Amino acid sequence: MLFRSIVARREGAPFTVRREGRKVSLLLYRRKVRFPAFVGPALAFVRSGRRFRLSELPGRLSDPSKLVLGRCLLREGVLRVVPKPGRGPGIRAA
């Protein structure tokens, strides 16, 4: 389940977070994705580059909101799911 999976910022995916009034924008390559301003702390946490579970995202996000944000950041290429040890690409469990 994605909510319990460990995710990390994708290497080579630089992005900027910019506050714009009541919104915060994620600037990635030539794209801009806007979020409510209260998502800002979670985006700053993602920028730290550490591995984490979506449940660890800080700020005023409900668990369903953390999942929605995580899916959005995966789709945009900001995050990646970290494979479990021994289950890298091409490795199948016996």
Accessible surface in RSA format (square Angstrom, percent):
REM  Atomic radii and reference values for relative SASA: ProtOr
REM  Chains: A
REM  Algorithm: Lee & Richards
REM  Probe-radius: 1.40
REM  Slices: 20
REM RES _ NUM      All-atoms   Total-Side   Main-Chain    Non-polar    All polar
REM                ABS   REL    ABS   REL    ABS   REL    ABS   REL    ABS   REL
RES MET A   1   162.52  84.2 100.99  66.8  61.54 146.5 108.63  92.4  53.89  71.4
RES LEU A   2    39.03  21.7  28.83  20.6  10.20  25.6  30.99  21.8   8.04  21.6
RES PHE A   3    36.30  18.2  36.13  22.4   0.17   0.4  36.13  21.9   0.17   0.5
RES ARG A   4   166.89  70.1 159.96  81.5   6.93  16.5  56.76  77.6 110.13  66.7
RES SER A   5    30.20  25.5  21.62  28.8   8.58  19.8  11.34  24.1  18.86  26.4
RES ILE A   6    64.73  36.8  61.31  45.7   3.43   8.3  61.31  44.1   3.43   9.3
RES VAL A   7     0.00   0.0   0.00   0.0   0.00   0.0   0.00   0.0   0.00   0.0
RES ALA A   8     4.33   4.0   4.33   6.7   0.00   0.0   4.33   6.1   0.00   0.0
RES ARG A   9    55.33  23.2  47.77  24.4   7.57  18.0  11.56  15.8  43.77  26.5
RES ARG A  10   102.18  42.9 100.84  51.4   1.33   3.2  32.03  43.8  70.15  42.5
RES GLU A  11   151.76  87.1 128.27  97.0  23.48  55.9  59.06 114.2  92.70  75.7
RES GLY A  12    66.25  81.7   0.00   N/A  66.25  81.7  40.16 110.2  26.09  58.4
RES ALA A  13     2.42   2.2   0.20   0.3   2.22   5.1   0.40   0.6   2.02   5.3
RES PRO A  14    83.96  61.2  79.32  72.3   4.64  16.9  80.81  66.7   3.15  19.6
RES PHE A  15     8.68   4.3   0.15   0.1   8.53  22.2   3.72   2.3   4.96  14.2
RES THR A  16    65.13  46.3  65.13  66.0   0.00   0.0  31.90  42.8  33.24  50.2
RES VAL A  17    39.53  26.0  17.89  16.2  21.64  52.2  17.89  15.5  21.64  58.7
RES ARG A  18   121.63  51.1 118.20  60.3   3.43   8.2  37.75  51.6  83.88  50.8
RES ARG A  19   165.74  69.6 139.23  71.0  26.50  63.1  57.48  78.6 108.26  65.6
RES GLU A  20    54.84  31.5  37.93  28.7  16.91  40.3  36.54  70.7  18.29  14.9
RES GLY A  21    59.03  72.8   0.00   N/A  59.03  72.8  44.49 122.1  14.54  32.6
RES ARG A  22   213.75  89.7 202.10 103.0  11.65  27.7  75.21 102.8 138.55  84.0
RES LYS A  23    97.45  47.5  97.45  59.8   0.00   0.0  52.57  47.3  44.88  47.8
RES VAL A  24     5.81   3.8   5.81   5.3   0.00   0.0   5.81   5.0   0.00   0.0
RES SER A  25     0.00   0.0   0.00   0.0   0.00   0.0   0.00   0.0   0.00   0.0
RES LEU A  26     0.04   0.0   0.00   0.0   0.04   0.1   0.00   0.0   0.04   0.1
RES LEU A  27    36.92  20.6  32.53  23.3   4.39  11.0  33.01  23.2   3.92  10.5
RES LEU A  28     0.40   0.2   0.38   0.3   0.02   0.0   0.40   0.3   0.00   0.0
RES TYR A  29   137.94  64.4  95.03  54.1  42.92 111.7  90.28  67.8  47.66  58.8
RES ARG A  30   240.91 101.2 201.70 102.8  39.22  93.4  83.00 113.4 157.91  95.7
RES ARG A  31   106.32  44.6  99.39  50.7   6.92  16.5  63.23  86.4  43.08  26.1
RES LYS A  32    95.84  46.8  64.76  39.7  31.08  74.0  38.35  34.5  57.49  61.2
RES VAL A  33    29.54  19.4  26.56  24.0   2.98   7.2  29.54  25.7   0.00   0.0
RES ARG A  34   140.67  59.1 114.88  58.6  25.79  61.4  31.77  43.4 108.90  66.0
RES PHE A  35    22.50  11.3  21.09  13.1   1.41   3.7  22.50  13.6   0.00   0.0
RES PRO A  36    55.63  40.5  55.18  50.3   0.45   1.6  55.63  45.9   0.00   0.0
RES ALA A  37    18.00  16.5  11.71  18.1   6.29  14.3  12.27  17.3   5.73  15.2
RES PHE A  38    79.37  39.7  67.29  41.7  12.08  31.4  76.17  46.2   3.20   9.2
RES VAL A  39     7.98   5.3   7.98   7.2   0.00   0.0   7.98   6.9   0.00   0.0
RES GLY A  40    14.50  17.9   0.00   N/A  14.50  17.9  12.65  34.7   1.86   4.2
RES PRO A  41    69.26  50.5  59.59  54.3   9.67  35.2  66.48  54.9   2.78  17.3
RES ALA A  42     0.22   0.2   0.18   0.3   0.04   0.1   0.18   0.3   0.04   0.1
RES LEU A  43     0.16   0.1   0.16   0.1   0.00   0.0   0.16   0.1   0.00   0.0
RES ALA A  44    60.85  55.9  50.82  78.4  10.02  22.8  52.40  73.8   8.45  22.4
RES PHE A  45    40.19  20.1  33.19  20.6   7.00  18.2  39.52  24.0   0.67   1.9
RES VAL A  46     0.56   0.4   0.21   0.2   0.36   0.9   0.26   0.2   0.30   0.8
RES ARG A  47   111.13  46.7  99.39  50.7  11.75  28.0  12.63  17.3  98.51  59.7
RES SER A  48    75.38  63.7  32.29  43.1  43.09  99.3  45.60  97.1  29.78  41.7
RES GLY A  49    39.73  49.0   0.00   N/A  39.73  49.0  16.55  45.4  23.19  51.9
RES ARG A  50   114.88  48.2 105.33  53.7   9.55  22.7  57.17  78.1  57.71  35.0
RES ARG A  51   140.76  59.1 128.04  65.3  12.71  30.3  41.63  56.9  99.12  60.1
RES PHE A  52     3.74   1.9   0.27   0.2   3.47   9.0   3.74   2.3   0.00   0.0
RES ARG A  53   103.25  43.3 103.25  52.6   0.00   0.0  17.30  23.6  85.95  52.1
RES LEU A  54     0.11   0.1   0.11   0.1   0.00   0.0   0.11   0.1   0.00   0.0
RES SER A  55    49.15  41.5  34.62  46.2  14.53  33.5  21.53  45.8  27.63  38.7
RES GLU A  56    77.57  44.5  58.06  43.9  19.51  46.5  36.36  70.3  41.22  33.7
RES LEU A  57     3.68   2.1   0.57   0.4   3.11   7.8   0.57   0.4   3.11   8.4
RES PRO A  58    50.14  36.5  40.33  36.8   9.81  35.7  49.90  41.2   0.23   1.5
RES GLY A  59    46.54  57.4   0.00   N/A  46.54  57.4  15.80  43.4  30.74  68.9
RES ARG A  60   187.42  78.7 158.59  80.8  28.82  68.6  81.20 111.0 106.22  64.4
RES LEU A  61    16.94   9.4   3.66   2.6  13.29  33.4   5.03   3.5  11.92  32.1
RES SER A  62    61.98  52.4  46.13  61.6  15.86  36.5  50.80 108.2  11.19  15.7
RES ASP A  63    80.29  56.2  75.61  75.3   4.68  11.1  20.53  48.3  59.76  59.6
RES PRO A  64    93.67  68.3  87.77  80.0   5.90  21.4  92.98  76.8   0.69   4.3
RES SER A  65    44.79  37.9  38.57  51.5   6.22  14.3  11.80  25.1  32.99  46.2
RES LYS A  66    23.24  11.3  23.24  14.3   0.00   0.0   0.14   0.1  23.10  24.6
RES LEU A  67    36.80  20.5  36.80  26.3   0.00   0.0  36.80  25.8   0.00   0.0
RES VAL A  68   100.32  66.0  98.22  88.9   2.10   5.1  99.24  86.2   1.09   2.9
RES LEU A  69     7.77   4.3   5.47   3.9   2.30   5.8   7.61   5.3   0.16   0.4
RES GLY A  70     0.10   0.1   0.00   N/A   0.10   0.1   0.10   0.3   0.00   0.0
RES ARG A  71   129.04  54.2 125.51  64.0   3.53   8.4  38.48  52.6  90.56  54.9
RES CYS A  72    13.71  10.4  13.51  15.1   0.21   0.5   5.93  15.0   7.78   8.4
RES LEU A  73     0.28   0.2   0.28   0.2   0.00   0.0   0.28   0.2   0.00   0.0
RES LEU A  74    43.69  24.3  31.31  22.4  12.38  31.1  31.75  22.3  11.94  32.1
RES ARG A  75   175.49  73.7 138.79  70.8  36.70  87.4  78.91 107.8  96.59  58.5
RES GLU A  76    35.74  20.5  30.07  22.7   5.67  13.5   2.93   5.7  32.81  26.8
RES GLY A  77    20.01  24.7   0.00   N/A  20.01  24.7  18.13  49.8   1.88   4.2
RES VAL A  78     0.07   0.0   0.07   0.1   0.00   0.0   0.07   0.1   0.00   0.0
RES LEU A  79     0.35   0.2   0.35   0.3   0.00   0.0   0.35   0.2   0.00   0.0
RES ARG A  80    61.91  26.0  60.56  30.9   1.35   3.2  27.60  37.7  34.31  20.8
RES VAL A  81    72.50  47.7  55.70  50.4  16.80  40.5  55.70  48.4  16.80  45.6
RES VAL A  82    16.68  11.0   9.97   9.0   6.72  16.2   9.97   8.7   6.72  18.2
RES PRO A  83    62.53  45.6  42.69  38.9  19.84  72.1  52.31  43.2  10.22  63.5
RES LYS A  84   145.72  71.1 138.66  85.1   7.06  16.8  85.74  77.2  59.98  63.9
RES PRO A  85   136.41  99.4 106.82  97.4  29.58 107.5 118.80  98.1  17.60 109.4
RES GLY A  86    60.94  75.2   0.00   N/A  60.94  75.2  37.92 104.1  23.02  51.6
RES ARG A  87   131.18  55.1 119.31  60.8  11.87  28.3  26.68  36.5 104.50  63.3
RES GLY A  88    19.13  23.6   0.00   N/A  19.13  23.6  13.74  37.7   5.39  12.1
RES PRO A  89   130.92  95.4  99.87  91.0  31.06 112.9 112.38  92.8  18.55 115.3
RES GLY A  90    83.81 103.3   0.00   N/A  83.81 103.3  41.88 114.9  41.93  93.9
RES ILE A  91   102.41  58.3  85.88  64.0  16.53  39.8  89.21  64.2  13.20  35.8
RES ARG A  92   219.15  92.0 191.87  97.8  27.29  65.0  68.56  93.7 150.59  91.3
RES ALA A  93    66.92  61.5  30.63  47.3  36.28  82.5  39.97  56.3  26.95  71.4
RES ALA A  94   151.96 139.7  72.78 112.3  79.18 180.1 110.25 155.3  41.71 110.5
END  Absolute sums over single chains surface
CHAIN  1 A     6305.2       4927.0       1378.2       3405.3       2899.9
END  Absolute sums over all chains
TOTAL          6305.2       4927.0       1378.2       3405.3       2899.9
